[in-house]
Amino acid sequence: MFSKILIANRGEIACRVIKTARRLGIRSVAVYSAADATARHVRLADEAVLIGPAEARESYLVAERILEAAQKTGAQAVHPGYGFLSENDAFAEACAQAGIAFIGPPASAIRAMGSKSAAKSLMEKAGVPLVPGYHGDKQDAAFLEKEAGRIGYPVLIKASAGGGGKGMRIVDKAADFAAALASCKREAASSFGDDKVLIEKYLVRPRHIEIQVFGDTQGHCVYLFERDCSVQRRHQKVLEEAPAPGMPAERRAAMGKAAVEAAKAVGYVGAGTVEFIAEQDGKFYFMEMNTRLQVEHPVTEMITGLDLVEWQLRVAAGEPLPLAQEQLAIRGHALEARIYAEDPDKGFLPSTGRLIHLSPPAESLNVRIDTGVEEGDEITPHYDPMIAKLIVWDVDRERALSRMLQSLAQYRVVGVSSNVDFLSRLVACPAFANADLDTGLIEREKAFLFPEGVEAPAEVFLVAALAELLREEAAARTAAAGDRDPHSPWHLRDGWRLNARYRRPLLFRFGEAEKTVAVGYARGGYELTLDGIATAARGERTGNSTLRIELGGMRLPATVIAAGEKRHVFLHGRAWQLVCVDPLYHAGEGVGESGGLAAPMPGKVIALIAQPGSEVEQGAPLLILEAMKMEHTIAAPAKGTLKAFRFGVGDSVSEGAELVDFEPEKA
């Protein structure tokens, strides 16, 4: 076994590998960019080496610097994690040439499966069923459009070297093909350094099933059952589970056998995933093979009781697989939810900023948190905006769903937008709860998942008001303790007035709605009046912004985090963001309407679509912004004239920056 390994990655996967290495007594070396100097994986590792500036292409994607770090620190092996260089055959070869073990498959296997086109050709020869499509090398745009017509719309354009949902576009009609192809090729070149694509028939209501395989250097290969990864948005997985609901034992064995044969065909070693697209009737087709550990590997670990990173290390060190196929079994059900810094209500736009408050549910035998950040860390625009993976296990799917809902209700994130509430709705969605799964579930259940006109209940405003009063009480006590006369009546916050009853208003805003809570002072507490209804209220702060509250004789726990004028109220398993309005503050008068369009997040301009001076229709694409490895099209908000662009291709822009001068057509 190795005594020291280098982890050529960052974030939660680097922390995950360090955890197993530490348990096995293996020293770990982290690499980091300038943006990750204080990152959690750097803090956890035994050693850490700076490899370049924030841009991944100048740090985590530079193989030479990673190998230099390995040689400099005496690391015997490199674990690539997933993403970055994990499926780069040249990097695997370079490790071998440097005498450093690559904790992954041989370069030849990566090469064989790294190209979706080549992999499909290989599977076709092996008799594995394929989705109808074009997987060849010819990349002329007119030819590809002709092939799409032959296959029949809708079609799916996919980056041949892609993964993680990047470089993929669904095209419903021929008129949209050219623009979708250009966008797909740009994203593929940016993410993978290769703009080659393939075209496939887009299946209606398919399920995404993947099989975890493992091979060793002695020629043994097993499958560790399946995961259902059907719940996706923008072709990126949101929720994963194992085993797949409704999977008959015969089909599981057939898919497992096909996956093992695919792995053996390329002499596979280490952890890999064979992905299939399956129709509702159970027919399945080979899609691709990921020659690395997957983001969703924890659900497989939870149902098998195995540590797949330990298996990777043992196999890379030349040991045989720890177990044979007949020794593997499924126990219970596991789900994984990816907690992202993003705003689901704004098209899942990434969110950046400092994690002012981060409180996940407590870990146990049933609940696991894999994360690369802690409270106080920053989500930057340079990398994937994942905060954590929340994994739960229980004896069956129904209980696992309940445990996931409970755990999501306990997750607290302040400082960036997050998808926690969205995930709670997703898990509670009847279609998901009843295992009516397909890759279009989120779009199909849009009305349930994105409810309109949501109003905050009265309790939320009352809790926010009481939290404000308790905060003032605590500040007064602190001030009194440092005063010469700590018992002075001027330190009291009891609302006393001579010959009068004092009432004060507290104004809060939720969305566009404003509510005033009238505060009256009573013995041992307050009287809070909202919408003409008075409620007796009292409470105490119990630490970490958690409150023990009594409203109208009902006791309930809540958490309220103050961040500037915002008040984040966590109550009954939901998060509500209010604004505490200062009545003495007035916005400036006479501010004219802006004629520009602002960047919704920090990013880089990668394409200018419209021509300056041209008239455009509402919804017409103006420019394309790239952020966190994804493309975002900035469209015209109304019919009008694009007067000028304020940035050029390649320019970096900050959130809120005005991108264009736009003049709406006058009514």
C-alpha positions in Angstrom: 0.0 0.0 0.0 1.1 3.6 -0.6 2.4 5.7 2.2 1.7 9.1 0.5 -0.6 10.1 -2.3 -1.3 13.4 -4.0 -4.9 14.4 -4.8 -5.1 16.3 -8.1 -8.4 17.9 -7.4 -10.3 20.2 -5.0 -13.5 20.6 -3.1 -15.5 17.8 -1.6 -13.9 15.0 -3.6 -10.5 16.0 -2.4 -11.8 16.0 1.2 -13.5 12.7 0.6 -10.2 11.0 -0.6 -8.3 12.6 2.3 -10.7 11.0 4.8 -10.1 7.5 3.5 -6.4 8.0 3.2 -6.2 9.2 6.8 -8.2 6.1 8.0 -5.7 3.9 6.2 -2.6 5.7 7.6 -1.7 7.2 4.2 -0.4 10.8 4.1 -2.1 13.2 1.7 -0.8 16.0 -0.4 -3.3 18.6 -1.7 -2.8 20.9 -4.6 -4.5 24.3 -4.8 -4.9 27.4 -6.9 -4.5 30.9 -5.6 -8.3 31.1 -5.2 -8.2 28.0 -2.9 -5.4 29.0 -0.6 -7.6 28.6 2.5 -9.9 25.9 1.1 -11.0 23.0 3.3 -9.1 20.4 1.3 -5.9 22.4 1.9 -6.6 22.6 5.6 -7.3 18.9 5.9 -4.3 17.6 3.9 -1.0 16.7 5.5 0.8 18.9 2.9 -0.3 21.3 0.2 1.3 22.8 -2.9 0.3 25.9 -4.8 0.1 25.1 -8.5 -1.2 28.3 -10.1 -3.7 31.1 -10.4 -7.5 30.8 -10.0 -8.3 29.8 -13.6 -8.5 26.0 -13.7 -6.8 25.9 -17.1 -3.8 27.5 -15.4 -3.7 25.4 -12.3 -5.8 22.2 -11.9 -5.6 21.4 -15.6 -1.9 21.8 -15.9 -0.5 18.2 -15.7 3.1 19.3 -15.5 2.6 21.3 -12.3 0.7 18.5 -10.6 3.5 16.0 -11.5 6.1 18.4 -10.2 4.2 18.7 -6.9 4.0 14.9 -6.7 7.7 14.5 -7.3 8.6 17.4 -5.0 6.6 15.9 -2.1 7.6 12.3 -2.7 4.0 11.1 -3.4 3.9 7.6 -4.8 0.5 7.9 -6.4 -2.0 10.5 -7.8 -5.7 10.3 -7.2 -7.4 12.5 -9.8 -10.9 12.7 -8.2 -13.5 13.5 -10.9 -13.5 16.2 -13.4 -10.3 18.1 -14.3 -7.7 15.5 -15.4 -9.5 12.4 -14.1 -10.3 11.2 -17.7 -7.2 12.5 -19.4 -5.2 9.7 -21.0 -2.1 11.8 -21.5 -2.0 12.6 -17.8 -2.4 8.9 -16.9 0.5 8.2 -19.3 2.6 11.0 -17.9 2.2 9.6 -14.4 3.3 6.2 -15.5 6.4 7.7 -17.2 7.3 9.6 -14.1 7.1 6.4 -12.0 4.0 7.6 -10.2 0.9 5.3 -9.9 -2.3 6.7 -11.4 -5.2 5.8 -9.1 -7.5 5.0 -12.0 -7.7 3.0 -15.2 -4.8 2.6 -17.7 -4.5 5.2 -20.4 -5.6 2.8 -23.1 -9.0 2.3 -21.3 -9.4 6.1 -20.8 -8.7 6.5 -24.5 -11.1 3.8 -25.6 -14.0 5.2 -23.5 -13.0 8.9 -23.4 -14.6 9.5 -26.8 -18.3 8.9 -26.8 -18.2 8.1 -30.5 -15.4 5.6 -30.2 -17.0 4.0 -27.1 -20.3 3.5 -29.0 -18.5 1.9 -31.9 -16.8 -0.5 -29.5 -20.1 -1.3 -27.8 -21.7 -1.8 -31.2 -19.1 -4.5 -32.0 -19.7 -6.1 -28.6 -23.4 -6.3 -29.3 -24.6 -3.8 -26.7 -27.7 -2.0 -27.9 -27.2 1.7 -28.9 -29.6 4.6 -29.3 -30.0 5.5 -33.0 -27.6 8.3 -34.0 -24.4 9.4 -35.7 -21.2 8.7 -33.8 -18.6 9.3 -36.6 -15.7 11.7 -37.1 -17.2 13.9 -39.8 -17.9 17.3 -38.1 -19.1 19.5 -41.0 -22.1 21.5 -39.7 -24.2 20.9 -42.9 -23.5 17.2 -42.7 -24.4 17.0 -39.0 -27.6 18.9 -39.7 -28.4 16.4 -42.5 -27.7 13.5 -40.1 -30.1 15.0 -37.5 -32.8 15.1 -40.2 -32.2 11.5 -41.0 -32.4 10.4 -37.3 -35.5 12.5 -36.8 -36.2 15.3 -34.4 -36.0 15.8 -31.5 -32.3 15.0 -31.3 -29.6 15.4 -28.7 -26.2 17.0 -29.6 -23.5 15.8 -27.2 -19.8 16.7 -26.8 -17.9 13.5 -27.7 -15.4 14.1 -24.9 -18.0 15.5 -22.5 -19.5 14.7 -19.2 -21.3 16.3 -16.3 -24.1 17.7 -18.5 -21.8 20.1 -20.3 -21.7 20.4 -24.1 -25.3 19.0 -24.5 -28.2 20.5 -26.3 -31.7 19.1 -27.1 -33.0 20.3 -30.5 -36.7 20.1 -31.3 -36.7 21.3 -34.9 -34.3 21.8 -37.8 -34.5 25.7 -37.6 -32.8 25.5 -34.2 -30.0 23.1 -35.1 -27.3 25.5 -36.3 -27.4 27.7 -33.2 -27.5 24.7 -30.8 -24.6 23.1 -32.6 -22.4 26.2 -32.4 -23.2 26.7 -28.7 -22.5 23.0 -27.9 -19.2 23.1 -29.7 -18.1 26.3 -27.9 -19.0 24.8 -24.5 -17.3 21.5 -25.4 -14.1 23.3 -26.5 -14.1 25.4 -23.3 -14.8 22.5 -20.9 -12.9 19.6 -22.5 -10.5 21.1 -25.1 -12.3 19.2 -27.9 -15.4 20.5 -29.8 -16.2 17.2 -31.5 -19.9 16.1 -31.1 -22.2 13.2 -31.8 -25.9 13.3 -32.6 -28.5 10.9 -31.1 -32.2 10.4 -31.2 -33.7 12.1 -28.1 -35.8 9.5 -26.3 -39.1 10.6 -24.7 -39.4 10.0 -20.9 -36.1 7.9 -20.6 -34.6 6.9 -17.3 -30.8 7.3 -16.6 -29.4 4.2 -15.0 -25.8 3.7 -14.4 -23.8 0.6 -13.2 -20.8 0.9 -10.9 -18.0 -1.4 -12.1 -14.7 -2.3 -10.6 -11.7 -4.1 -12.1 -8.3 -5.1 -10.8 -4.9 -5.9 -12.4 -5.5 -9.6 -12.1 -8.3 -9.5 -14.6 -11.2 -9.7 -12.2 -14.2 -7.4 -12.7 -17.4 -7.0 -10.7 -20.5 -4.7 -10.7 -21.7 -3.0 -7.5 -25.3 -2.7 -8.7 -27.0 0.3 -10.1 -27.9 3.9 -9.4 -30.9 5.8 -10.8 -29.8 9.3 -11.9 -32.9 10.3 -13.8 -33.7 13.5 -11.9 -31.7 16.1 -13.8 -31.8 19.7 -14.9 -29.7 20.9 -17.9 -28.5 17.3 -18.1 -26.9 17.6 -14.7 -27.9 15.2 -12.0 -29.8 16.7 -9.0 -30.9 13.6 -7.1 -29.5 10.1 -7.2 -30.6 6.9 -5.6 -29.6 3.3 -5.2 -30.9 0.8 -6.0 -33.1 2.0 -8.9 -36.8 1.8 -8.0 -38.7 -0.9 -9.7 -35.6 -2.7 -11.0 -36.3 -6.5 -11.5 -33.5 -8.8 -10.5 -33.3 -10.2 -14.0 -32.8 -6.8 -15.6 -30.2 -5.8 -12.9 -28.2 -8.9 -13.7 -28.5 -8.2 -17.5 -27.3 -4.6 -17.2 -24.6 -5.6 -14.7 -23.3 -8.3 -17.1 -23.3 -5.8 -20.0 -21.4 -3.3 -17.9 -18.8 -5.9 -16.9 -18.3 -7.0 -20.5 -17.8 -3.4 -21.6 -15.2 -2.9 -18.9 -13.4 -6.1 -19.7 -13.4 -5.2 -23.4 -11.0 -2.4 -22.7 -8.9 -4.0 -19.9 -10.5 -1.8 -17.3 -8.8 -1.4 -13.9 -10.3 0.6 -10.9 -13.6 2.3 -10.5 -15.8 3.1 -13.5 -19.4 3.7 -14.4 -21.2 2.4 -17.4 -24.2 4.6 -18.1 -27.4 3.4 -19.8 -30.5 5.2 -21.0 -33.6 3.1 -20.4 -37.1 3.3 -21.7 -40.1 3.0 -19.5 -40.7 -0.6 -20.7 -37.2 -1.6 -19.5 -35.3 -1.6 -22.8 -31.8 -0.1 -22.2 -29.1 1.3 -24.4 -25.5 2.0 -23.8 -24.8 5.7 -23.4 -21.2 6.2 -22.2 -18.6 5.0 -19.8 -17.1 7.3 -17.2 -13.6 6.2 -16.4 -13.4 7.5 -12.9 -15.2 7.6 -9.6 -18.6 9.4 -9.9 -20.0 12.3 -7.9 -22.8 10.0 -6.8 -20.6 7.1 -5.6 -21.7 7.5 -1.9 -25.2 6.0 -2.5 -23.4 2.8 -3.7 -21.2 2.9 -0.6 -24.3 3.2 1.6 -26.2 0.2 0.2 -23.1 -2.0 0.0 -21.3 -1.0 3.2 -18.0 -0.5 1.2 -15.5 2.3 0.8 -14.9 2.7 -2.9 -12.0 5.0 -2.4 -10.3 2.3 -0.4 -10.9 -0.1 -3.2 -9.3 2.3 -5.6 -6.2 2.6 -3.5 -5.9 -1.1 -3.0 -6.4 -1.9 -6.7 -3.9 0.8 -7.8 -1.4 -0.7 -5.4 -1.7 -4.0 -7.2 -4.0 -5.8 -4.8 -6.9 -8.0 -6.0 -10.5 -6.9 -5.6 -11.5 -7.3 -1.9 -14.7 -9.2 -2.8 -16.1 -11.4 -5.6 -19.4 -10.8 -7.3 -21.3 -13.4 -5.3 -20.1 -11.7 -2.0 -21.8 -8.4 -2.9 -25.3 -7.6 -1.8 -27.7 -4.7 -1.6 -28.9 -3.6 1.8 -31.6 -0.9 2.2 -32.0 2.3 0.1 -29.9 5.5 -0.3 -30.5 8.9 -1.8 -28.1 11.7 -2.6 -29.0 15.4 -3.0 -26.5 17.9 -4.4 -26.6 21.1 -2.4 -25.7 23.9 -4.8 -25.1 27.6 -4.5 -27.7 28.5 -7.1 -31.1 30.2 -7.5 -33.7 27.7 -8.8 -36.2 30.5 -9.3 -33.9 32.3 -11.6 -33.1 29.4 -13.9 -30.6 27.8 -11.5 -28.2 30.7 -11.9 -25.0 30.1 -9.9 -24.6 32.2 -6.7 -21.4 33.5 -5.3 -20.4 34.9 -2.0 -19.3 34.1 1.5 -21.0 31.4 3.6 -22.1 33.6 6.4 -23.9 30.8 8.1 -23.7 27.1 7.3 -25.3 24.5 9.5 -25.9 21.0 8.0 -27.8 18.3 9.8 -25.9 16.1 12.2 -24.1 13.1 10.7 -25.0 9.6 11.8 -25.2 6.1 10.5 -28.1 7.3 8.4 -27.0 10.7 7.4 -23.7 11.6 5.6 -22.4 15.0 4.5 -19.6 15.2 1.9 -18.4 18.8 1.6 -15.5 20.9 0.6 -16.6 24.1 2.4 -17.3 25.3 5.9 -18.9 28.3 7.4 -16.9 31.4 6.5 -15.6 29.9 3.2 -16.4 31.6 -0.1 -18.2 30.2 -3.2 -16.2 31.8 -6.1 -17.1 32.1 -9.8 -14.1 30.0 -10.7 -15.4 26.5 -10.0 -18.5 24.3 -9.7 -20.8 25.9 -7.1 -21.4 22.7 -5.1 -21.7 23.3 -1.3 -22.1 19.7 -0.3 -23.6 16.3 -1.0 -26.3 15.2 1.4 -26.6 11.4 1.5 -29.2 9.4 3.5 -29.8 5.7 4.0 -32.6 3.7 5.5 -34.1 0.2 5.3 -36.4 1.0 2.3 -37.1 3.8 -0.1 -40.1 5.2 1.8 -38.1 5.6 5.0 -35.1 7.0 3.1 -37.4 9.7 1.5 -38.6 10.7 5.0 -35.1 10.9 6.3 -34.0 13.0 3.3 -36.9 15.5 3.9 -36.0 15.7 7.6 -32.4 16.3 6.8 -33.1 19.0 4.2 -35.4 20.7 6.7 -32.4 21.0 9.0 -30.0 22.4 6.4 -29.2 26.1 6.9 -27.3 28.1 4.2 -26.9 31.9 4.4 -24.7 34.1 2.3 -25.5 32.6 -1.1 -28.7 31.4 -2.7 -29.1 27.7 -2.4 -31.4 24.9 -3.8 -32.3 23.4 -0.4 -36.0 24.4 -0.5 -36.2 23.3 -4.2 -34.8 19.9 -3.2 -37.3 19.6 -0.4 -40.2 20.2 -2.9 -38.5 17.7 -5.3 -38.4 14.9 -2.7 -42.0 15.7 -1.7 -43.2 15.8 -5.3 -45.8 13.0 -5.7 -44.2 11.9 -9.0 -40.8 11.4 -7.4 -42.2 9.9 -4.2 -44.1 7.4 -6.3 -41.0 6.6 -8.4 -42.6 7.9 -11.6 -39.1 8.8 -12.9 -37.6 10.1 -16.1 -35.1 12.8 -17.1 -37.8 15.3 -17.8 -39.4 15.1 -14.3 -38.4 18.6 -13.2 -39.9 20.2 -16.4 -42.9 17.9 -16.2 -43.6 18.8 -12.6 -42.8 22.5 -13.0 -46.1 23.7 -11.4 -45.4 21.8 -8.2 -41.7 22.5 -8.1 -41.9 26.2 -8.9 -45.1 27.5 -7.2 -46.1 31.0 -8.0 -47.4 33.7 -5.7 -46.0 32.1 -2.6 -46.7 34.2 0.5 -44.8 34.0 3.8 -47.1 32.9 6.6 -47.8 35.3 9.5 -45.6 33.2 11.8 -42.6 34.1 9.8 -43.1 37.8 10.3 -43.8 37.3 14.0 -40.6 35.2 14.4 -38.5 37.8 12.5 -39.9 40.6 14.8 -39.3 38.6 18.0 -35.7 37.8 16.8 -35.1 41.5 16.3 -36.3 42.3 19.8 -34.2 39.5 21.4 -31.2 40.8 19.4 -31.7 44.3 20.8 -32.1 42.8 24.3 -28.8 41.0 24.0 -27.0 44.1 22.7 -28.4 46.1 25.6 -27.1 43.5 28.1 -23.7 43.6 26.5 -23.6 47.4 26.7 -24.7 47.4 30.3 -22.0 44.9 31.3 -19.3 47.2 30.1 -20.8 50.4 31.7 -19.9 51.9 35.0 -23.5 51.6 36.2 -24.7 48.2 34.7 -28.0 48.6 36.7 -28.9 51.9 35.2 -32.6 52.0 34.0 -31.4 53.4 30.7 -30.1 49.9 29.8 -33.6 48.4 30.1 -35.5 47.5 26.9 -38.9 47.2 28.4 -40.7 49.9 26.5 -41.5 51.9 29.7 -43.0 55.4 29.1 -44.4 57.9 31.6 -48.2 57.9 31.7 -48.3 56.2 28.3 -48.2 52.8 26.6 -45.3 52.6 24.1 -45.9 50.8 20.8 -43.4 50.7 17.9 -43.6 49.4 14.4 -41.2 46.9 12.8 -41.5 46.8 9.0 -40.5 43.7 6.9 -40.6 43.0 3.2 -41.0 39.6 1.6 -40.8 39.9 -2.2 -43.0 42.8 -3.1 -45.2 42.5 0.0 -44.6 44.6 3.1 -45.9 43.8 6.6 -45.8 45.9 9.7 -45.6 44.2 13.1 -46.7 46.5 15.9 -44.7 45.8 19.1 -46.2 46.2 22.5 -44.3 45.6 25.7 -45.7 43.2 28.3 -44.4 41.7 31.5 -42.0 38.9 30.6 -42.4 39.4 26.8 -44.2 41.3 24.1 -47.5 41.6 22.3 -47.0 41.5 18.6 -49.9 42.7 16.3 -50.0 41.7 12.7 -53.0 42.3 10.4 -55.0 43.4 13.4 -54.4 40.1 15.3 -52.4 40.4 18.6 -50.2 37.6 19.7 -48.4 37.2 23.0 -44.7 36.4 22.3 -41.6 35.6 24.3 -38.4 33.8 23.7 -34.7 33.4 24.2 -31.6 33.0 22.1 -29.9 29.6 22.6 -26.7 30.1 20.5 -25.8 30.0 16.8 -28.8 32.2 16.1 -31.2 29.5 17.2 -34.3 30.7 19.1 -36.6 29.1 21.6 -39.9 30.9 20.9 -43.5 30.9 22.3 -46.2 32.5 20.2 -49.7 32.6 21.5 -48.9 29.7 23.9 -47.4 27.6 21.2 -43.7 26.7 21.5 -41.5 26.3 18.4 -37.9 26.3 17.5 -36.6 28.7 14.8 -33.4 30.1 13.5 -33.0 33.7 12.3 -29.8 34.9 10.7 -29.2 38.7 10.2 -27.1 39.6 7.2 -27.2 43.3 6.6 -30.8 44.3 6.1 -31.8 40.7 5.3 -33.3 38.4 7.9 -33.1 34.7 7.0 -35.9 32.9 8.9 -35.7 29.1 9.1 -39.1 27.8 10.4 -41.0 24.5 10.0 -38.3 23.1 7.6 -38.4 26.1 5.3 -36.3 29.1 4.7 -37.7 32.6 4.2 -35.7 35.6 3.3 -37.2 38.9 4.6 -35.8 42.4 4.5 -35.9 44.5 7.6 -37.0 47.9 6.3 -35.5 51.0 8.0 -38.3 53.6 8.0 -35.7 56.4 8.2 -34.1 55.4 4.9 -35.5 56.8 1.7 -34.2 55.9 -1.8 -33.0 58.8 -3.9 -35.5 60.5 -6.1 -35.4 60.9 -9.8 -33.5 57.8 -10.7 -34.1 57.1 -14.3 -34.6 53.7 -15.9 -31.4 52.0 -17.0 -31.1 51.2 -20.7 -28.7 48.4 -20.1 -28.9 44.7 -19.2 -27.0 43.6 -16.1 -24.9 40.4 -15.7 -26.8 38.0 -13.4 -23.6 36.6 -12.1 -19.8 37.0 -12.4 -18.5 35.5 -15.7 -16.8 35.9 -19.0 -18.3 37.1 -22.3 -17.7 34.4 -24.9 -19.9 35.4 -27.8 -21.6 38.5 -29.2 -24.7 37.4 -31.1 -26.6 40.5 -32.2 -25.2 43.4 -34.3 -24.9 46.8 -32.6 -27.5 49.2 -34.1 -29.9 46.4 -35.1 -33.5 46.0 -34.1 -34.3 42.9 -32.2 -37.4 41.1 -31.0 -38.2 40.3 -27.4 -36.3 37.2 -26.3 -33.7 37.5 -29.1 -30.2 36.4 -27.9 -27.8 39.3 -27.6 -24.6 37.8 -26.1 -23.5 34.6 -24.2 -21.9 34.7 -20.8 -19.9 31.8 -19.4 -19.9 31.2 -15.6 -18.9 28.2 -13.6 -18.4 26.2 -16.8 -21.9 26.8 -18.1 -23.2 29.1 -20.8 -25.9 31.6 -20.1 -27.7 33.5 -22.9 -28.5 37.2 -22.3 -31.7 37.9 -24.2 -33.6 41.1 -25.2 -36.2 41.9 -22.5 -38.4 43.6 -25.1 -38.6 44.6 -28.7 -36.1 47.4 -29.3 -32.7 48.4 -30.5 -29.3 47.1 -29.4 -27.2 50.3 -29.4 -23.8 48.9 -28.2 -22.0 46.3 -26.3 -20.1 47.4 -23.2 -17.7 44.4 -23.2 -15.9 42.4 -25.8 -15.4 38.6 -26.2 -13.0 37.4 -23.5 -13.8 40.2 -21.1 -14.5 39.2 -17.5 -17.6 40.9 -15.9 -18.8 41.2 -12.3 -22.3 40.5 -11.1 -24.5 43.5 -11.9 -22.3 44.9 -14.6 -24.2 46.6 -17.4 -23.5 44.5 -20.5 -25.2 46.3 -23.3 -26.9 49.6 -24.1 -30.5 48.7 -25.1 -33.3 51.0 -26.1 -36.8 49.5 -25.8 -39.3 50.3 -28.6 -41.6 53.1 -27.5 -45.3 52.2 -27.3 
